[in-house]
Amino acid sequence: MTSVPEAYLAVAVMALVGIGFPVGSFIAAAVLRPRKSPNDPTKMRSWLLPGYETDQSLYLRRDSTYECGAEPVGDAHINFHFQYYWYAIIFLVFDIAFMFLAFGGVIAIQDGMLDEEVIGALATLTAFIVLMGLGVWHVFRKRGRIYI
């Protein structure tokens, strides 16, 4: 039998890695990236390559947006209809719900539950999925019109 801290050790390690990787990446990028020279703002210096300076005054298009090799045309802000977001939300809800339901089913089968308990758990999971499906059916019956 394992204690509670031992059971959550893997979760703690994954949380530390999940938080530490992006934070470490930001710190490494801030320390290692080339910077503008304080003496000449058109030159870039690199901490990793001392003595290597590049003249950025030749690259006038450096601050422009690069978009697949083509010149960017028009405004980048595009208004999407809410239905696109609605489909994404439905996908995420069902995806996450399925993940938790499948995980719960695997745990229930591995723990060696009695047949009556497994059937009860499956009935509960089925009722949950049916209720979620009825909610989506109700929204689509209204032709996806959602008023916020």
Residue pairs with C-beta under 8 A, 6 or more apart in sequence:
31 47
32 47
32 48
33 46
34 44
34 45
34 46
34 54
35 44
35 45
35 46
35 47
36 43
36 44
36 45
37 43
37 44
37 45
37 53
42 55
42 56
42 57
43 53
43 54
43 55
43 56
44 53
44 54
44 56
45 52
45 53
46 52
56 62
64 72
65 72
65 76
82 146
82 148
83 144
86 139
86 144
86 146
90 136
93 132
94 132
97 128
97 129
97 132
101 125
101 128
101 129
104 121
104 125
105 121
105 122
105 125
108 117
108 118
108 121
109 118
113 121
139 146
